[in-house]
Amino acid sequence: MNAQGGEMTGDSRAALLAALALQAEWGADEALLETPPDRAAASRPASPAPAAPSAPGTVVRLPTAPSAPGAASFAELRAALEAFDQCALKRTATQLVFADGAEDARIMIIGEAPGGEEDRIGRPFVGPAGQLLDKMLGSIGLDRGTVRIVNVVPWRPPGNRTPSDTEIAQCLPFLHRHIALVRPERLVLLGAVAVRALIGGKDGITRLRGKWREVTIEGLDQTLRALPTYHPAYLLRQPAAKRLAWADLLELRRECVESRILRDADMRNSQDITKS
């Protein structure tokens, strides 16, 4: 029967089934009520006066990120991540990829997400992109012992795909806490995902790279200066962009020396990475 009470033809039935299949593909797999149901009511204590029902058409926005963890140490932060089950990436990854480098580093390097080698070994930036990152750091006198290296997302996305906005939001409070524990002087953001997570906005990495930006980190009472630049994985695919990344590294070196974050003697002579 159709909505008017008549018999439904084969074509009508096929069209209806096709429409339902399309809605299911889009994620609309539940029937809508006239008013939004309060799915949290069962878990809330009863109140003296029940709230009025939401008006039809009301959009309820739910937070996608958990509250920032209150870990007081790196060990507690790691344990909090290992116990965190809200991010689906954890269920497909081999293991947590936490961090590498000095816990009291003045410069913090923030990448995107672990790749296959990182997922297998459990350390960030150990594959081909990590080898290039080592060369990039070494070109201005830095190394893994003098910086802190983390990723926005600590679990490998399937197929090395880009983390979704939801996955970034779920992991962001842990990244903020990690930064707050390190208390670095400067941040280096490698690639678009790190920029989107900590700077936001619609500008891409090409527009933002090489320019210092102020970012607010929960748990720190002052903003941090952050320098976006290209991700080493991108440089492996586009070697011509190394020239621009090299300029960004020289800017990082200049900032560190002039701001007395690091002494000039701590940063060896620059070595052009464009020939790497």
Secondary structure as a PSIPRED ss2 file (coil, helix, strand):
# PSIPRED VFORMAT (PSIPRED V4.0)

   1 M C   1.000  0.000  0.000
   2 N C   1.000  0.000  0.000
   3 A C   1.000  0.000  0.000
   4 Q C   1.000  0.000  0.000
   5 G C   1.000  0.000  0.000
   6 G C   1.000  0.000  0.000
   7 E C   1.000  0.000  0.000
   8 M C   1.000  0.000  0.000
   9 T C   1.000  0.000  0.000
  10 G H   0.000  1.000  0.000
  11 D H   0.000  1.000  0.000
  12 S H   0.000  1.000  0.000
  13 R H   0.000  1.000  0.000
  14 A H   0.000  1.000  0.000
  15 A H   0.000  1.000  0.000
  16 L H   0.000  1.000  0.000
  17 L H   0.000  1.000  0.000
  18 A H   0.000  1.000  0.000
  19 A H   0.000  1.000  0.000
  20 L H   0.000  1.000  0.000
  21 A H   0.000  1.000  0.000
  22 L H   0.000  1.000  0.000
  23 Q H   0.000  1.000  0.000
  24 A H   0.000  1.000  0.000
  25 E H   0.000  1.000  0.000
  26 W C   1.000  0.000  0.000
  27 G C   1.000  0.000  0.000
  28 A C   1.000  0.000  0.000
  29 D C   1.000  0.000  0.000
  30 E C   1.000  0.000  0.000
  31 A C   1.000  0.000  0.000
  32 L C   1.000  0.000  0.000
  33 L C   1.000  0.000  0.000
  34 E C   1.000  0.000  0.000
  35 T C   1.000  0.000  0.000
  36 P C   1.000  0.000  0.000
  37 P C   1.000  0.000  0.000
  38 D C   1.000  0.000  0.000
  39 R C   1.000  0.000  0.000
  40 A C   1.000  0.000  0.000
  41 A H   0.000  1.000  0.000
  42 A H   0.000  1.000  0.000
  43 S H   0.000  1.000  0.000
  44 R C   1.000  0.000  0.000
  45 P C   1.000  0.000  0.000
  46 A C   1.000  0.000  0.000
  47 S C   1.000  0.000  0.000
  48 P C   1.000  0.000  0.000
  49 A C   1.000  0.000  0.000
  50 P C   1.000  0.000  0.000
  51 A C   1.000  0.000  0.000
  52 A C   1.000  0.000  0.000
  53 P C   1.000  0.000  0.000
  54 S C   1.000  0.000  0.000
  55 A C   1.000  0.000  0.000
  56 P C   1.000  0.000  0.000
  57 G C   1.000  0.000  0.000
  58 T C   1.000  0.000  0.000
  59 V C   1.000  0.000  0.000
  60 V C   1.000  0.000  0.000
  61 R C   1.000  0.000  0.000
  62 L C   1.000  0.000  0.000
  63 P C   1.000  0.000  0.000
  64 T C   1.000  0.000  0.000
  65 A C   1.000  0.000  0.000
  66 P C   1.000  0.000  0.000
  67 S C   1.000  0.000  0.000
  68 A C   1.000  0.000  0.000
  69 P C   1.000  0.000  0.000
  70 G C   1.000  0.000  0.000
  71 A C   1.000  0.000  0.000
  72 A C   1.000  0.000  0.000
  73 S C   1.000  0.000  0.000
  74 F H   0.000  1.000  0.000
  75 A H   0.000  1.000  0.000
  76 E H   0.000  1.000  0.000
  77 L H   0.000  1.000  0.000
  78 R H   0.000  1.000  0.000
  79 A H   0.000  1.000  0.000
  80 A H   0.000  1.000  0.000
  81 L H   0.000  1.000  0.000
  82 E H   0.000  1.000  0.000
  83 A H   0.000  1.000  0.000
  84 F C   1.000  0.000  0.000
  85 D C   1.000  0.000  0.000
  86 Q C   1.000  0.000  0.000
  87 C C   1.000  0.000  0.000
  88 A C   1.000  0.000  0.000
  89 L H   0.000  1.000  0.000
  90 K H   0.000  1.000  0.000
  91 R H   0.000  1.000  0.000
  92 T H   0.000  1.000  0.000
  93 A C   1.000  0.000  0.000
  94 T C   1.000  0.000  0.000
  95 Q C   1.000  0.000  0.000
  96 L C   1.000  0.000  0.000
  97 V C   1.000  0.000  0.000
  98 F C   1.000  0.000  0.000
  99 A C   1.000  0.000  0.000
 100 D E   0.000  0.000  1.000
 101 G E   0.000  0.000  1.000
 102 A C   1.000  0.000  0.000
 103 E C   1.000  0.000  0.000
 104 D C   1.000  0.000  0.000
 105 A C   1.000  0.000  0.000
 106 R C   1.000  0.000  0.000
 107 I E   0.000  0.000  1.000
 108 M E   0.000  0.000  1.000
 109 I E   0.000  0.000  1.000
 110 I E   0.000  0.000  1.000
 111 G E   0.000  0.000  1.000
 112 E C   1.000  0.000  0.000
 113 A C   1.000  0.000  0.000
 114 P C   1.000  0.000  0.000
 115 G C   1.000  0.000  0.000
 116 G H   0.000  1.000  0.000
 117 E H   0.000  1.000  0.000
 118 E H   0.000  1.000  0.000
 119 D H   0.000  1.000  0.000
 120 R H   0.000  1.000  0.000
 121 I H   0.000  1.000  0.000
 122 G C   1.000  0.000  0.000
 123 R C   1.000  0.000  0.000
 124 P C   1.000  0.000  0.000
 125 F C   1.000  0.000  0.000
 126 V C   1.000  0.000  0.000
 127 G C   1.000  0.000  0.000
 128 P H   0.000  1.000  0.000
 129 A H   0.000  1.000  0.000
 130 G H   0.000  1.000  0.000
 131 Q H   0.000  1.000  0.000
 132 L H   0.000  1.000  0.000
 133 L H   0.000  1.000  0.000
 134 D H   0.000  1.000  0.000
 135 K H   0.000  1.000  0.000
 136 M H   0.000  1.000  0.000
 137 L H   0.000  1.000  0.000
 138 G H   0.000  1.000  0.000
 139 S C   1.000  0.000  0.000
 140 I C   1.000  0.000  0.000
 141 G C   1.000  0.000  0.000
 142 L C   1.000  0.000  0.000
 143 D C   1.000  0.000  0.000
 144 R C   1.000  0.000  0.000
 145 G C   1.000  0.000  0.000
 146 T C   1.000  0.000  0.000
 147 V E   0.000  0.000  1.000
 148 R E   0.000  0.000  1.000
 149 I E   0.000  0.000  1.000
 150 V E   0.000  0.000  1.000
 151 N E   0.000  0.000  1.000
 152 V C   1.000  0.000  0.000
 153 V C   1.000  0.000  0.000
 154 P C   1.000  0.000  0.000
 155 W C   1.000  0.000  0.000
 156 R C   1.000  0.000  0.000
 157 P C   1.000  0.000  0.000
 158 P H   0.000  1.000  0.000
 159 G H   0.000  1.000  0.000
 160 N H   0.000  1.000  0.000
 161 R C   1.000  0.000  0.000
 162 T C   1.000  0.000  0.000
 163 P C   1.000  0.000  0.000
 164 S C   1.000  0.000  0.000
 165 D H   0.000  1.000  0.000
 166 T H   0.000  1.000  0.000
 167 E H   0.000  1.000  0.000
 168 I H   0.000  1.000  0.000
 169 A H   0.000  1.000  0.000
 170 Q H   0.000  1.000  0.000
 171 C H   0.000  1.000  0.000
 172 L H   0.000  1.000  0.000
 173 P H   0.000  1.000  0.000
 174 F H   0.000  1.000  0.000
 175 L H   0.000  1.000  0.000
 176 H H   0.000  1.000  0.000
 177 R H   0.000  1.000  0.000
 178 H H   0.000  1.000  0.000
 179 I H   0.000  1.000  0.000
 180 A H   0.000  1.000  0.000
 181 L H   0.000  1.000  0.000
 182 V H   0.000  1.000  0.000
 183 R C   1.000  0.000  0.000
 184 P C   1.000  0.000  0.000
 185 E C   1.000  0.000  0.000
 186 R E   0.000  0.000  1.000
 187 L E   0.000  0.000  1.000
 188 V E   0.000  0.000  1.000
 189 L E   0.000  0.000  1.000
 190 L E   0.000  0.000  1.000
 191 G C   1.000  0.000  0.000
 192 A H   0.000  1.000  0.000
 193 V H   0.000  1.000  0.000
 194 A H   0.000  1.000  0.000
 195 V H   0.000  1.000  0.000
 196 R H   0.000  1.000  0.000
 197 A H   0.000  1.000  0.000
 198 L H   0.000  1.000  0.000
 199 I C   1.000  0.000  0.000
 200 G C   1.000  0.000  0.000
 201 G C   1.000  0.000  0.000
 202 K C   1.000  0.000  0.000
 203 D C   1.000  0.000  0.000
 204 G C   1.000  0.000  0.000
 205 I H   0.000  1.000  0.000
 206 T H   0.000  1.000  0.000
 207 R H   0.000  1.000  0.000
 208 L H   0.000  1.000  0.000
 209 R C   1.000  0.000  0.000
 210 G C   1.000  0.000  0.000
 211 K C   1.000  0.000  0.000
 212 W C   1.000  0.000  0.000
 213 R E   0.000  0.000  1.000
 214 E E   0.000  0.000  1.000
 215 V E   0.000  0.000  1.000
 216 T C   1.000  0.000  0.000
 217 I C   1.000  0.000  0.000
 218 E C   1.000  0.000  0.000
 219 G C   1.000  0.000  0.000
 220 L C   1.000  0.000  0.000
 221 D C   1.000  0.000  0.000
 222 Q C   1.000  0.000  0.000
 223 T C   1.000  0.000  0.000
 224 L E   0.000  0.000  1.000
 225 R E   0.000  0.000  1.000
 226 A E   0.000  0.000  1.000
 227 L E   0.000  0.000  1.000
 228 P E   0.000  0.000  1.000
 229 T E   0.000  0.000  1.000
 230 Y C   1.000  0.000  0.000
 231 H C   1.000  0.000  0.000
 232 P H   0.000  1.000  0.000
 233 A H   0.000  1.000  0.000
 234 Y H   0.000  1.000  0.000
 235 L H   0.000  1.000  0.000
 236 L H   0.000  1.000  0.000
 237 R H   0.000  1.000  0.000
 238 Q C   1.000  0.000  0.000
 239 P H   0.000  1.000  0.000
 240 A H   0.000  1.000  0.000
 241 A H   0.000  1.000  0.000
 242 K H   0.000  1.000  0.000
 243 R H   0.000  1.000  0.000
 244 L H   0.000  1.000  0.000
 245 A H   0.000  1.000  0.000
 246 W H   0.000  1.000  0.000
 247 A H   0.000  1.000  0.000
 248 D H   0.000  1.000  0.000
 249 L H   0.000  1.000  0.000
 250 L H   0.000  1.000  0.000
 251 E H   0.000  1.000  0.000
 252 L H   0.000  1.000  0.000
 253 R H   0.000  1.000  0.000
 254 R H   0.000  1.000  0.000
 255 E H   0.000  1.000  0.000
 256 C H   0.000  1.000  0.000
 257 V H   0.000  1.000  0.000
 258 E H   0.000  1.000  0.000
 259 S C   1.000  0.000  0.000
 260 R C   1.000  0.000  0.000
 261 I C   1.000  0.000  0.000
 262 L C   1.000  0.000  0.000
 263 R C   1.000  0.000  0.000
 264 D H   0.000  1.000  0.000
 265 A H   0.000  1.000  0.000
 266 D H   0.000  1.000  0.000
 267 M C   1.000  0.000  0.000
 268 R C   1.000  0.000  0.000
 269 N C   1.000  0.000  0.000
 270 S C   1.000  0.000  0.000
 271 Q C   1.000  0.000  0.000
 272 D C   1.000  0.000  0.000
 273 I H   0.000  1.000  0.000
 274 T H   0.000  1.000  0.000
 275 K H   0.000  1.000  0.000
 276 S C   1.000  0.000  0.000
